Amino acid sequence: MERLLVVRNKKTGKKGVTVDNLTVPLDCCSPEETPVVYEGETVVVGTLTEDLEVIGPENAIADLEKCGAGTNKCCIFLTVGSKGPECERFSPLRFQIIMRKEQMRAQREPTEFYPNCQLEN
């Protein structure tokens, strides 16, 4: 299954976002499973691919203000590069960012999905 899709687990009804195995430090999935981060969770869970219904693409748009840049509420997954602000929450950088969280100034690790993960104006 393609990565960065919003899915619903047909058995539990929970929504999640698929990630590729590059996002996972250890291969958590069998060939029949897809790695998923479920809403309200921070860990990746291997889920049987046949149990997942695709809702659509995960299309988070990073915003310096809404992601808390320069504040103590900054999201740990906010990065800024040549393309401007980007959300790395479900990217291959996910695990490395989480493992370095204690060394970062940013400390907010949201469990809500976009756009509910962003700060209110």
C-alpha positions as CSV (number, residue, x, y, z in Angstrom):
1,M,0.0,0.0,0.0
2,E,1.2,3.5,-0.9
3,R,2.5,5.6,2.1
4,L,0.9,8.7,3.5
5,L,-2.7,7.6,3.0
6,V,-5.5,8.3,5.5
7,V,-7.1,4.9,6.2
8,R,-9.8,3.5,8.4
9,N,-9.4,0.1,10.1
10,K,-12.5,-1.9,9.1
11,K,-12.4,-3.9,12.3
12,T,-11.9,-1.1,14.8
13,G,-13.2,1.9,13.0
14,K,-10.0,3.9,13.9
15,K,-8.5,6.3,11.4
16,G,-4.8,6.2,10.8
17,V,-2.1,7.3,8.3
18,T,0.0,4.7,6.5
19,V,3.8,5.2,6.5
20,D,6.5,3.2,4.8
21,N,9.0,0.9,6.5
22,L,11.7,3.6,6.3
23,T,9.7,5.4,9.0
24,V,9.9,2.4,11.4
25,P,13.2,1.7,13.2
26,L,12.6,-2.0,13.1
27,D,10.6,-3.8,10.5
28,C,7.3,-4.0,12.4
29,C,5.3,-5.6,9.7
30,S,4.8,-8.9,8.0
31,P,4.4,-8.8,4.2
32,E,0.6,-8.9,4.7
33,E,0.7,-5.8,6.9
34,T,0.9,-2.1,6.4
35,P,2.5,0.2,9.0
36,V,-0.1,2.7,10.4
37,V,0.0,5.5,12.9
38,Y,-3.5,5.7,14.4
39,E,-5.1,9.0,15.5
40,G,-4.5,9.5,19.2
41,E,-1.3,7.3,19.1
42,T,2.3,8.0,18.5
43,V,3.5,4.5,17.7
44,V,3.5,2.7,14.4
45,V,1.3,-0.5,14.3
46,G,1.5,-3.2,11.7
47,T,-2.1,-3.8,10.4
48,L,-3.3,-6.3,8.0
49,T,-3.6,-4.5,4.7
50,E,-6.9,-6.2,3.9
51,D,-8.4,-4.6,7.1
52,L,-7.7,-1.1,5.8
53,E,-10.0,1.1,3.8
54,V,-8.4,4.0,2.0
55,I,-10.1,7.4,2.7
56,G,-7.6,9.6,0.8
57,P,-4.2,11.1,0.8
58,E,-2.6,12.6,3.9
59,N,-2.0,16.2,2.9
60,A,-0.8,18.1,5.9
61,I,0.3,21.6,5.1
62,A,3.0,23.0,7.5
63,D,2.5,26.6,8.5
64,L,5.1,28.4,10.7
65,E,2.4,30.2,12.8
66,K,0.0,27.3,13.1
67,C,2.8,24.8,13.9
68,G,4.2,27.1,16.6
69,A,7.5,28.0,15.1
70,G,9.6,30.1,17.6
71,T,7.4,29.3,20.5
72,N,7.4,26.7,23.3
73,K,4.5,25.1,21.6
74,C,6.4,24.3,18.4
75,C,5.6,20.9,16.8
76,I,8.6,18.6,16.7
77,F,7.8,17.6,13.2
78,L,8.0,21.1,11.7
79,T,11.0,21.5,9.5
80,V,12.1,24.3,7.2
81,G,14.1,23.7,4.1
82,S,14.5,25.0,0.6
83,K,10.8,24.4,-0.1
84,G,9.8,26.4,3.0
85,P,8.0,24.8,6.0
86,E,7.3,21.1,5.8
87,C,5.5,18.5,8.0
88,E,7.8,15.5,8.6
89,R,5.3,13.7,10.9
90,F,4.8,10.7,8.6
91,S,8.0,11.0,6.6
92,P,11.1,8.8,6.7
93,L,12.5,11.4,9.3
94,R,9.7,10.6,11.8
95,F,11.7,8.1,14.0
96,Q,14.9,10.2,14.0
97,I,12.9,13.3,15.1
98,I,11.1,11.4,17.9
99,M,14.4,9.9,19.1
100,R,16.0,13.4,19.3
101,K,13.0,15.1,20.9
102,E,14.7,15.5,24.3
103,Q,17.5,17.5,22.7
104,M,15.1,19.8,20.8
105,R,13.6,23.1,21.9
106,A,10.3,22.0,20.2
107,Q,8.5,19.5,22.5
108,R,4.9,19.3,21.2
109,E,4.2,15.9,19.6
110,P,0.6,16.0,18.5
111,T,-1.6,12.9,18.3
112,E,-4.4,14.6,16.4
113,F,-4.3,14.5,12.6
114,Y,-4.0,17.6,10.3
115,P,-5.6,20.2,10.7
116,N,-6.5,19.5,14.3
117,C,-2.8,19.0,15.1
118,Q,-2.2,22.7,14.5
119,L,-2.5,25.5,17.0
120,E,-5.6,27.7,16.9
121,N,-5.1,31.3,15.9
